[in-house]
Amino acid sequence: MRLANLIGRTLREAPAEADQVGHQLAVRAGLARAMAPGSFAMLPLGLAAARRIEAIMHEELARIGAQELRTPIVQPASLWEQTGRYAEYGPQMLKLTDRAERPLVVAPTHEEAIADLARREIGSYRQLPALVYQIHTKYRDEIRTKGGLMRMREFTMLDAYSLDAGHAGLDGAYGRVAGAFERIFTRCAVRFVGVEAGTGEMGGREAREYMALSPSGEDALAICGACGYAANVEVATADWRAPTTAGGDELEEVATPGTATIADLARFLGVPESATAKAVFFDTPERGLLFAVIRGDLEVSEEKLRLAARVSELRPASAEQIAAAGAVAGYASPVGLAVSAGRGAQSAAQPAGDIEGGILVIADPSVVEGGPLVAGANRAGFHLRNVVYGRDWRATAVAEIAAVRAGDRCARCGAPLAIEKGVEIGHIFKLGTRYTEAIGASYLDEQGAARPVVMGSYGIGVERLLQIILEQHHDAAGITWPASVAPADAYIVAIGKGEAPRAEAARLYDELLAAGLRPLLDDRDETAGVKFNDADLIGLPVRLVVSERLLAAGQVELKPRGGEVSKVARGDVVAAVRGALGATG
């Protein structure tokens, strides 16, 4: 590549909306340009880096025997109707019709398409297992498009899917793909951590997210530095045990004027906050009033609660809703209220169940197992002592809904947890048979019985990974590319007013190309200062300088990005560049 006619000029300043360093560098170094909110053009340098990342992906997927294929991005809505996701996926899915008024979707993900391919192509256990992948476009109509390449509407993703005859095969494929993903991130020189995660709309089990720790991250992660436990706070757990008192005392109403908060109540009665029960109310689109009950010293995780209740959104409940249920804000508890029976105590994996009237109440295990607690009396200025779950009240469902906080004890080892910010760069799921059963993808086993194909799903966002590389590899002057993913290997600069350095720089460019290296020649009519600044901003692993003085000495100046300048004999330049690339990894 030659800079004089390269599409994608460098910028001295980043656009005002670029508030993340990776976004700023992508724009300033001429890697990408915003075309519309959430829509970026990848310019030659940016696309070259993306192709290097994709090459690593191809190599690592080939290493575990994966087959590359390609599914359409525009898919029949009927596939998504069969799995139920056409109605459930939400506004991120772009829906359209063709000229024959057939409903279509622009695929935000490709599970349905792969399950349909399995239905068409797999008939016998002899064809399993299979592992397929694609590096392909996806489209999600994101509400919040921000962070440059982090959250786009149209983006490129590595999607891998395992197809197995049973869950043991799925377990093996999951481990092999996890190993391949971790090698991809390591080869891209990205610092990452694998964390436990929720399955979300994907379904399945044993979801793991790969996170790059980042101050600009939108995800919060609970991490134990002692034992290595790591989880997205949406599913993270901690050791929330607290001393309990013996049960058996009768329910007792006590006057507690001016104690509408847990802190006020605990001070007034002289008890720890862990001896109280906290009531939290929400309004939901699907089920109206939602009543959450948790121990007083804990906080409710809204995401855990939303998933446990199987609702799409939590909104603040109105005073009218709370009063209509018979509760009194600040002095509320489920005692004496008409609680929906549901299916009894359950886990978050099997939450609220069928509701036949009454208030939907989700209880955290901390109040179920906490012994006698102080709870509201549903009368202003009064609370109840010795409230016992199972004797005095029951919930519609029991599910862990507590939010993990910094300093909570790790559930595995008891050490304090830290809360870090992270950016998701990959995820893996054990989908099981959710999609194949819905679409009818089955095979005949050795006995001739039809069984559903068992699926796994695994993904890495290409542009997002690219921006994380920029965020983790830069200095005050610009990008410091790892050699494995740099858009080019060496930045060649000719300085001086004579023609001889320009001609020699061009010869050096051709020589590096012939040697299988990837040079970038700065052949612009600019000052040495501008060229050196852009060399640092673009941040290739090696900078080569040609000048009249160096020509006279039969030398070229070589400087690794962030390293020291050295003089190299002209005939040794190719070997020296190779050596520098190996040193910068």
N, C-alpha and C positions, 0 to 999 in steps of 0.2 A: 504494500500500500504506500501511496505517496500523498503527503499532506496537501500539496498545492491544489489538488482536485478532489480531495476527500470530502464526501458529504458528511457534515457534522463538525462545525467549528467549535473551538473552545470558547468559554465565556469567563470573563474576569469575576463576575458576580453571579450568584444563583438567583433564580426567581424568588419573589417574596414568599410564595406558597410552599417552597421547599424548606421545610423546617427540620428535616432529618438529614444527618450528614451523608448517608448513603445516597439519598435522593439528590442532594446538592452536588455530589461528585459525579453522579451519573449524567446530570445535565451539563455541568461545567466542563467535563472532559469530553463531551460530544458523544456519549454512548447512547443516549435516548432523548427523545423530544416528545413532550405532551402534545397530542393532537386534539384532545377533548378531555373533560373530566373522566379519569379512570382509563384513558386510552392513550397508549404510548407507541410511537414508532421506534423500533430498534434500529439505530444507525450502524454503519459498517463496523466501527470499533466495538460497539456493544454487542452486535450480533456475532462477531468473531469470538468474543469472550463466551457468549452463550453456547456457541457451537463447541468450544473447548469443554465446557461443562457437560454438554450432551454426549461428547465423545467418551468422557469418563463413565457416564451412565451406561452407554452402549457396552463398553468393555466389561464393566462389573456385572451387568445383567447377562451378558454372554457367558461370563465365568460360571454362573450358576444354572446355565442351560435354558435361559428364557428365550422365547421366540418373539420377534418383533412383528406386529401387525398394525392395522389402522382401521378404526371405526369412524363412521360419519359423525360430524359435529351436529348436523341437523338430523333429528331422529323423529320417528313417528310417535305421536303422543300416546298411542295405544300401548306401547311398551311400558311407559311410565304409569298409565292407568292400571295396568295389571299389577304393578308393585304397590300401588296406592300413593306414589310420590308425586303424581301429576297434580293432585289436590293438596298434598301435604308440604311440598318443598318450599312454597312461599314465593314472595315477589322477586326473589333473586333469579328465578327461572324465567327466561324470555320465551314467550309463547307466540306462535304465529300460525298462519294457514297458507297453504299453497293455492294455486289458481283453481284447483278442484275443491277448495274449501276443506281439505283434509287438515286436521290439527297437527301441528308439529311443535317441537321444542328445540331450542339451541342448547345443546347439552352442557349443563354445569358440571357433570361428572359422567362416567361411562359404565357403571355397573349393569344397568339394564341392557345396554348393547352387548356387553361381554356375555351376560347370561343368555341372551338370544342367540349369539354365535354358538355357545355351548349346546343349546337346544338343537341347533341345525347340524352341528358337526360331530358331536360326541354321542355315540350310541352304545358303547361297550366299555366295560372296566378295563379292557386291554388298551384303550386310548388314554387312560389316566395313569399317573398324574400329568398335568400340563401346566406350564408357566408361560404367560404371554405378557407383552408390554407394548406400550406406544409412548412416544413423546409427541404430544399433540395439543391442539388449541382447545381451550374451554372458555365458556362465557358465563359470567354471573353478574346480574344486574345489581351490583353492590349499591347500597344506600349511601355509605360513607366511603368514597374513593379518596384515599389520602396516602401519604407516605411514599409517593412516587411509584416504584415498581413493586412495593409491598402489597398493595391492595388495588388491583386493577379489575376492570370488567372483563377484558379479553386478555388471556395469559396462556403461557405454555406450561404443560405439566407432564412429568413422567408418571404414567399410570401403569402399574403392574398388577396382574391378577393371577392367582393360583387356582387351579381346578383340580380337585381331588375326589377320591372315592369315599373318604371318610375323614373324621376329625383328627386321627393320628397323622394322616398325610398332610392335612392343613397345618398342624403344629410344626411339622418338619419344614414345610415351605415357608411358614412365617419366620422361623429361625434363620433360614438361608437368605431370605430377602432382607431381614433385619441386618445380617452381616454385610450384605452388599451395600445397603444404604449407608451404614456406618463407614465402610471403606470409601464410598463416594464423598461423604462429607470430609473425611480425613484427607483424601487426595485433593480436595478443593481448599484445604487449609482453613476449614471452618471449625471454630470451637463450638461444641454443641453438647447437649445433654438429652438423654431419652427420659421421658416422663410418662407416668400413668395418665390416662385421659379418658374423657367420656366418649361414647360412641356417637352421640348426637343423632342427626337424621340418618346416618349411615346404618345404624343398627349393629348387630353382632356382639362380639366380646373381645376382651383383652386389647383394647385400643391403646396404642402408644404413639405419642407425639415426639418428634425430634425438634428441640428448641435451641435456638441460638440466643444466649443471654445477651440482652440488649436494653439500654436505657430507654429506647424508643418502643420497646415491645408493648403490645396490647394485652398479652396474657400474663397473669400472675402465677408464679410457680412456688410451691412449697418444697424446700430442699433441705435435707439433713446432711451437714458436713461430716457427721460422725460415721454413719452407716451407708450413705449414698442414696437413701430414699428420696425420690423426686416425683412430684405429681402436679398436674395442673390443679389450681385451687378449686376448680369446678368439681373435682372428684377427690381432692386430697383429704386425708383423715389425720387425726392426731389422738394422743392419749388424753382424753378429756375426763378421766375418772376423778371424782371428788369424794371426800368422806361422806358417808350416808349415816342417817340415824335409824334406829330400829323402828319398824312400823308398829301399828296397832292402836295408837292413840286416836281418839275420836276426832272427827272434824270439829273445828272450833272457829267461830267467827269473831274477829277482833277489829276494833275501831283503829283505823290508820289514816287519820286526816292528813291531807297534803302530801300524799306519798304516791303520786302518779307515775314515778319512775322507779326502776329497780334499785338504783343507788339510794334514793330517798327511803324506800321501803326497808332496805337492809339496815340503814343507819337507825331508823326509827325503832325497829324490833331488835336491833343488836345481833343480827345474824349475818353470816357471809352471803354474798350474792348467789353463791352456788346452792344455797338452801331455798332458793325461790324459783318459781316458774314464770317465764316471760311469755306474754301473748303478743303476737304480731299478726296484723290483718292485711290482706291484699284483695284487690278485685281482679278477676280473670275473665277473659272473653268467653271461655267455654263453660265455666262452672260458677260464675258469680263470686260470692264471698269465699275466700280461702282463709282459714284460721290456722296459723302455725304456732306450736307450743314448744319452747326450748328452755333449758335451764338458764337461770337469770344471768349467770356470768359469761354466757356464750352469745354469739351473734348468728343470725340466720344468713346462710348463703342463698341468695335469691336464685342463682342458677341451679343449685341442688334442689331447692324447693320447687322450682318450675318443672324440672324433670320428674321429680317424685309425684307431683300432682298431675302430670301429663297435660300441661297447658302451654299455650304459645307465648303468653306474656303475663307479667305481674305488674299491676298498677296500684297506687295507693287506694285503699278502701275509703269510702266516704263515711262521715259520721252517721249519716242516715242508714247506710248498710249495716254498720256495726250495731246501731240501736235496734234495727229491725230484727236482728238475730237474737236480741235479748241480752247483749253484752254491753258493758260500759267501758269506754276507752280509758285506759289507765288503771282500771280495776277489774280487768276481764280475765276469765278462765272458762274452760269448757264445762265446768261443774254446773249441773242443772240445765244445760242447754240441750236442744234437740240436735244431736250429732248424727250425721249420716253413718249408717252401719258399715257400708262398704263390704269388704271381705275380711275385716279384722286386721290384726297387726301383720304388716308386710314389710318387705325391703323396698329400697328405691327401684330395684329391678322389676318389682311387681307392685306398683303403687296403688293408688286409691281405689281401683276397681270400679264396679258398677255402683252408682250412687242412686239410692231410692229415697230422695227427699232428705231434709235436714242439712246441717252445715257441714261442709267439707273441712275436716280437721286433720292436719298432718302433725304428728308428734315426733320429736327427736328422741332417740334412745336415752338421752341424758335425763329426761323427765320420766321415762318408763322405768328406768333402773335406779333412779335417784333416791328412792325411799320417800318418806313424808316431806313435802315441800310447802312453802307458803305460796298461795295463788290468789288471784282476784276472786272477790265474792259477787261480781257483777252488780255491785252497789257502790255508788260513789262514797269514798272515805272508809271502805271496809275491805278486809282481806280474810282469807281462810287459812288457818294453820292445819298441818297434818293432812294435806291433800295427797292421796295415794292413787297412783294409776292402777286401773283394774278394779278398784273398790269404789272410788268416787266418780270416775269418769273413764271413758274410752275414746280413742281416736278412730277416725275412718281408716287411717293407715299409719304405720310407724316407718320412718325412713330417716337416715342420717342427713340432716339438713344444716349442720353447724359449719360455719366458715372457719377455715384455718387462719390463724394470726401469727405474726412473727413472735417467736418465743414460746409458742405452744410446744408441748413435749411430743417428740417423734413417737408414733405408735409402735415402731419396731424396736428402738433402742433407748428411748426416753430422753435423748439429747434435744436441745432447743432447735426448733425449725427456723430457717430464714425464708423470707419472701423475696423473690427476685422477679424482675421483668424479663420476658422472653418473646421471641418471634418464632412462630411455627414455620419450619422449613420442610417438614416431612411428616407423614403419618402412616401407620400400618394398622389394619383391622382384620380380625377373624370374622368374616361375614357369616359363615355357616351356610345355611340353605335358604335364607330369607328371599333372595332374588331368584334363585333357580327354581324353588318350589312355585313361586308366583308366576314365573314365565314358562314353567314346564320343562326345564332342562334336566333330564334324567338319563341314566345309563342302566344297562342290564348287568347285574352282578354275575358271579360265577354260577349261581343257581338259576339264573334267568329272571330274577326278580328286578323290577324297576326301582331304582333309588335315586334321590336327588343328588346332583353334583354339589360338592361342598366348595365354597369359594372363600378366597382371601383377597383383600384390596390393599394396595400400597401406593403411595404417591409422594412426589417431591415437586415443588414449584420451581421452575427454572429461573424466571426473572427475579423472584423473591430471593432465591439462593444467591444470585448474582449481586443483588444490592447488599445482602448481608456480608458478602466477601468485601465489598467496598467499605462497609461500616467497620469491619474488623481489621482491615488492612489499609491504613492511610496515615498520613502525618499532616503537619500544618501546610505543607506545600502541595499535597494532592494524594493520589492513589499510590499504594505500594503493592502492586500486583504479585501474588504468588506465581511463580513461573508456570505452574501446572495449568492455570486458567487465563493467563494474560492474553489479551487480544493479539499481541505480537511479542517477539522476543527482544528485539533491540531497536532503539530509537537512534537513528543516524543523523548527525548535525554537521553541516559544513559551515565554517565561520571564516570571515575575511571577505574582502571585496574582489579578489581575483577569481578567475574562472577555474583555476586548477583544483582548489578544494571541492568545488561543486562536481567537477568531472570525476574526481577520485571518490567522492561520496557515492555517486551513481555506480561506479565500478564496484565499490564495496557492497552496495545494495544487491547488485546482480550476483556477486560471489556468495553472499549469505543465502540468497534464494537457491542457488545451484547446490549449496551444501545441505539443503533441506530445512534451513532455518526460516523464520518469518520476520523479516525486518520491516520497519516503518521509516521511510525517508522523509525528513523535513526539508523539502525543496522549495519552500516558500521564500519570497523576497522580504524577509523580516530580519530584525536585528538579532544579534546573538542572545541578548537578554530575553527577548520574547520567546525565542526557540528553547532556551534553557528552562524558562518558566513553564512552557507547555510540556516539555519533556518530563518535568517533575509532576505536573498536574495529571497528565495521562498515565504516568507512573509505570512504564514498562520496566522489566527486570534489569535491563542493561542500557546504558547510554554510550554511544560511540561518537567521538568528535574528530573531525578532520580539519586541519588548518594548514596554511602555507609553512609555518614553522615545523609542524609535525611531519608534513610531507618531506621537508628537507632532511629531517632526521630519520626518515623511513619508519615512522611510528604512527599509531593511532591511540588516542586517549580513550580509556575504558573506565566507566564508573558504574558499579552496581547501584541500583536505586537504594539510597540510604547508606551507601558504603563509601569507600575511599577511592580517589582517583589514582589510576596507574597508567603507565606508558607501556604499550604492547608493540612489538615489532610487527610491521605490516603483514608479513607472511604468517604470523601466528594468531591473527585476529579470530579466525573461525574456531580454532581450538580454545582460545581464551574465552570467547562468548559461550561456548558449550560448557566450559568449566564454571563460569559465573552462573549460568542457568542451573547447573547442578547444585551449586552452593546456595542459591536462593530458593531451591526446592519447588 
